Amino acid sequence: MVNPPKEISTNASRISILAPKSGKMEISPSQGDLGLEITKSGDFGEVGMGVLSDGTPYLNQRGLAVLCGVENAHIGTISSQWNDIDPKPRVKKIKGILEQAGYTAVQAHVEIFHAGRTHFCYPAEISLAVLEYYAFDAGPNIQEQARANYRLLAGSKLRDMIYSQVGYDPSGMDRFKKWHDRIALNSKAAPKGFFHVFNEAHTIIYELIISGADIGEKFVVDISIGSHWSTYWESSGLCTEFERKKDWHDYPDSHPQSKANPHESWCYPLASLGYFRQWLQDVYLEGGKFSGYLNTKVKKGELPPSVAQLAISTLVPPQIGGPKS
């Protein structure tokens, strides 16, 4: 028998807001239909888990097998037999457990290609039904390990544990925290009569967060904006009409950049603010620099393609083509 991993614990920080469940819900995550991606993931002991881009918490196939105390292949067999015309007793029983909890499922798992490999993701409700089966309904194949883990994880505890372990807040509020921390330090940093690019980039940053981007120490979009604007400032001749000056920008303790605080940063005269905003719309957003920045993040694996597409569609107006000849 496989020993349960010590990392699995119900003592993790509690999540006070969970995704609601009402009536009979269909669990049908489909990569092709919904464009689902993995937002958060991690391996805790032998148990792999994560959260999909629609907020669905899941266990990977190996992790579910470990909790149930069975071989990985047994979980895979459940998936492969899920839609048999004459389902095996095991699958029929697991589906019955799901229905009693108010759920149905088109597939037992969803396959998602992430970080160079295919992940077999079993939503929490399905994982819990499989765990309950091996805890109480598997006859001679009942597993004491499954029973012990089911007692720990029944109800909403499995969802709660996954959210806690991977650092995901289902209320969605924690995604704003790092940005708010920077605002708190720098909201009034510009000298009188000047502005910082950071304070003018709030609309773009907000829409990126709403679209699902993880704005933080590795995703600092205002640096991209500031770099392109500085180049334009010199090349357009604005530097001869206005005088910018050096100022300082601080990062909060949640960012490793804070170790080098304060950071030198340009600030620009308010008299040039109209030029900046026109440039931001015409050149940075509609001119392709914003799309290029996001596409680079996608290629590095730092941003899901669907998030980039949503942000671009929100912030970059569609171009109206001329009449076809």
Sequence and secondary structure as in RCSB ss.txt:
>XXXX:A:sequence
MVNPPKEISTNASRISILAPKSGKMEISPSQGDLGLEITKSGDFGEVGMGVLSDGTPYLNQRGLAVLCGVENAHI
GTISSQWNDIDPKPRVKKIKGILEQAGYTAVQAHVEIFHAGRTHFCYPAEISLAVLEYYAFDAGPNIQEQARANY
RLLAGSKLRDMIYSQVGYDPSGMDRFKKWHDRIALNSKAAPKGFFHVFNEAHTIIYELIISGADIGEKFVVDISI
GSHWSTYWESSGLCTEFERKKDWHDYPDSHPQSKANPHESWCYPLASLGYFRQWLQDVYLEGGKFSGYLNTKVKK
GELPPSVAQLAISTLVPPQIGGPKS
>XXXX:A:secstr
     TT  TTS   S      S EEE   HHHH   EEEEEEETTEEEEEETTS EEEEHHHHHHHHTS HHHH
HHHHHTTT SS  HHHHHHHHHHHHTTEEES S EEEEETTEEEEEEEHHHHHHHHHIIIIISGGG  HHHHHHH
HHHTTTHHHHHHHHHHT  TTSGGGGHHHHHHHHHHTT S TTEE HHHH HHHHHHHHHHT   BTTB HHHHH
HHHHHHHHHHTTHHHHS  EEEEE   TTSGGGGG SEEEEEEEGGGHHHHHHHIIIIIITTSHHHHHHHHHHHT
TSS HHHHHHHHHHHS         
